[in-house]
Amino acid sequence: MTNRESDADPWKEHTQIDREELLEHLFKCEEWEKSRLKITTYCIEPSHNVFETGPFIEYVSNEYPKFVFSKDEIQEMFEEGTWPFKEAQKRSDFPKDPRNDGKLGELILFLFVDAVLEIPMVSHKISWTQEPVQEVKGSDGLFYGEYDGKESLALGESKIQKRRSDALRNSLDSINRFHDSEGSTKTDHELSVAASNLSSNLSDSKIRRLMNLFTGQGSPYQKIHPIFAAYDEEWMLDLQAEAENEEHLRDLVCSEIENSGVYEYLTGKLEENKYESLKKYHLMFFLLPLEDVDKFREELQQAIYPHSSI
């Protein structure tokens, strides 16, 4: 694809999520960058000195159909008098215990990559239900677009876990899978399945481009890894009781996160033999500390798929 063709049809034009709408529910706390590692910590916007997760959960659940279907498919449903949210529910059963399902993290990862990085998801994986890709654990989101001035295949990962160290370490372990002795085989298999299930959000020229790339033709691209991780922070409850107003609460939270050791933990991990090869790749962490990650996960699942959890 020539630069002129690319400029006339930029990848970001095929995204679905409005960045401003997403960030209405979040505020950015701290951001760190070292070489190809970028860490951004967000927190849910407070309301009356309390981190009220309800509005964010409602927003995320309302975006669920875009995670499952393309714009064209959603528009067709409306024209046929079908409710897209109901159809999206049918495509994906949820387990009774939301701790055993990764779709919630994948959904939020999709929102961040699409809205913040402006890299579109190129295949709606929930539509792969009958495909053999289920037999091989793939990425938590397959995206393609431009990052740092280069065309990039973004293989995403998401973790929602109680302990921060578990969420971050397990994220790195999952990303490592793409680069171990079987990583190329796993990735090639996922791409070959995706090539048959490309999103109609893309233009014809973009679909042809991806068909060539995903079947081993065309020019090379860089691999990048966007990562979403949510976890508990014990101090969040005390800060809400201490804060004089919402601005004070934001300041307290940002101070805690600045001194939490997140940056030191991740940069230290990337110096370990097990993970040091990951330094070659762009790693973009979107972090979301919560007061009670289990409650958040259960409420989000209930909003998307009522009566599905215990």
N, C-alpha and C positions, 0 to 999 in steps of 0.2 A: 504494500500500500504506500503510495507516495505521500509526502508531507501535505501536498495540496488536498488530496482526498481525505487525509486524516483531519486537517483543519476544517474542512467543509462538513465533516461528520464526526465531531469529537465524541469520545467514549462517554464522557460525563453527561451528554445529552440523553443517554439511555437509562439514567438513574430514575428512581421513583419517589424517593423520600425527600421531603422538604426539610432542609437543615434547620431553618429557623423554628419550625414546629417541634422538631426533636429537642432542640436546645432550650425551648421554653420551659421544659420540665427538669432541666439539669443546669448546674453551674460548674465551670471548670475550676478545679482547686489548684493543682500543681502540674507542671509539665517539665520533664527532663529529657535531655537528648545527649547521646554519646555515640559518635560515629553513626552506625546504621540502626542503632537502638533508639526508639522514641517511646516515651511513657507519658500518657496523659490520664490524670485522675479526675473523674467527675463525681458529683454528688447530687442527689435529688434535691430540687429546690424546696426550702422550708416554707411552711405556712403556719403563722402564729407560733413561731419558735419550735415547731415540730416538723420532723421529716415525714410528711404525709405522702406515702407511696401511691395512694389511690389514683390521683390524676395521671401519674406516669404509667401506672399499670393500665389504666383505661386507654391512654394513647397507644401504648405498645400493642394491646390486644386489638385495637381498631385497625392497626397496620398489618395484622396477620394475613389477610387475604393477599396483600402484595408480596408476601413471602412465599405464598403458595402458587399464585397465578400471575400471569403477565397483565399489563394494562388492557390489551386487546381482549383477553379472556374475561376480565372483570367487566369490561364494557359490554361484551356480548351477553353476559349474564343479566346485566341491568336491562338490556333491550328485550330479553326473553322473559323478564319479570321474575328472575331468580335472584335470591339474596346471596352475594358472593361469600359473606362470612359463613353462612350455613354450609355452602359447598366446600369451603376451606376446612371446616370442621370434619366433614365426611372423609376428606382425603388423608386425615392423620389421626389415628386413635392415640389417646394419652393414657399412660399407666395410672393406676390408682395412687401410687406414690410418686410425686413429681421429682423426687431425688433420683429416680431411675431412668429419667428421660433427658436427652440433651437438646430437644427442639427449642426449649425456652431460651437457652443461651445462644443457639444458632440464630433465632429470631432477632435478638438484641444485637448480635454481631452484624447481621445483615443491615440493621438500621444505621449503625455507626459507619460501616464501610461505604454504604450507598450515600449517606447524607454528608458525612464529614470528609471522607477520602474522595468522594465523587467517583467511585469505581463501581460499575453496575454488576449485579449478580447475573451470570450468563446462563444459568440453568437452575430451574426450580426443582431441587432434589426430591421434594416430597412426591413429585410426579414420577419418580423412578421406582415406585413401589413394587413393580413386577420385574425390575431389572436385576441382573446378577451382581451389580455393584454393592448390593446389600451384603454379599458374602465377604467383601473386603472393606475394612473400615477406612473410609475416605476422609476428606476434609469436612469441616463444619460449615463450609460455604465456599463456593467456587465463583471467583470474580475475575474480570479482566478489564483493564483500562490503562490509564496513564498514571505513573507515580514517579516523582523525581525526574520528570522529563522523558521517561522511557515507557514503552509498552510493557505491561507487567501482568503476569498471572498471579493472582492473590489466592493462596490456599489458607483459609481461615481456621481458627480454633477458638473454642469458647469453653469456659469453666464457670460454674456457679457452685461454690463449695463453702463450707463453714470457715475453714482456716485459710488465711491469706497465703501462707507458705505452701499449702497443698495446692491451691488454685494456680499459683504462679509456677511452682515446680512441675505440676502435671501438665500445664500448658506447654512448657518447654519440652517435656517428654513426648507429647503428642506431635509437636513440630519436628522433633528429631526423627520421627517415623518417616517423614518425607525424604530424609537424607541418609538413611541407613542402607544396608546392602540390598534391601528389598524396596527401597523408597521409589526408585524409578519405575519399577513394575507396577506398584500400587497407583502411582500418579498416572501412568499411561493408561491403566485400566479405567480409572475414574474419568479421564479426559475422553477416552473412546466412547464411554457411555454418554457423557455429556454432549458429545458431538451429535448424537441422535436425539437430544432433548434440549436444544438451545431455545432460549427465551424469545418469544416474538416481540419483546420490548426492543430488541435489536433491529437495526436496519438490515436489508438484504446484503449490503456490502460487508457489514460487520459479521453477519452469520457466515458468509463465504470465507471471510478471513479466519474465523475461529474453526470452521470445518477443516481448513487446510492446516492450521496450527495443531489442532488436537488430533489429527491423523498423521502427524509427523512430517508435514510439508510446511513450506513458508519459512520466513526468517525467524531467528531465535528471539526469545523474550526473557526478561528477568523474572525470577520467582521472588515473591515477597510474602510476608506472613502477618496479617492483621489478627490480633488476639483480643478477645473480650474476656474479662475475669471479674466476677462479683464475689464478695466474701464478707464475713462479719468483722466489724471493729468494735471491741467491747466499750471503748470510750465514747461511742456515739450517743448512748443513752444518757450518760452523765453530762455531756456537753449541752444536750437539749434542756436539761434541768437547770444548768448554770447560765445559759445565754439570756441576756437582757432583751434582745430583739433579734430579728432575722439577720440583720447585717452583722451583729456580734456573733451569731451562731456560725455564719459563713466564715468569719475570720478565725474563730476557734477551730473549726474543722480543717481549714487550710493550714493552720499552724501545726495541728496534729499530724496531718498527712505529710507536710514538709519534713517533719522529724521522725517519720514512721520507719524509715529504713528501707522503703520500697526500692528506691534507686540503688542503694548499696547492695541489696539482696540480689537484684537482677544482674547488675554489672558483675557482681561476684560470681554468680552462677555461670555467666558466660566466660569466665576465666577458668572454669573447671574443665578437665579433659573431656568429660561426658558431653559438654555443650559447646565447647569453644569453636567448633566448626560452624555454629549458627551465626557467629559474628560476621560471616560473609554475606548474610542476607539482611534485608530490611525487616526488622521486627517492630511492629507498631502495637503497643499495648493500650487498650481502652479499659481503665479500671473503675469499678463502681463499688466502693465500700458501703455496707448496709448495716443497719441495727440488728436485723434478724433475717438472714438469707433464706432460711427454711420457710418462714411466713411469707416473705416476698414471692418465693417460687410457687408456693401453694396458691396464693391469691392471684398470681398471674395466670396460672393454669385454670383456675376457676373462672376467670374473666374470659378466657378463650374457649374453654370446654367445660361448661358448668356441670357440677355433680360428678366430675371424673376422679377427684381425689378423695382420700379417706375423710 
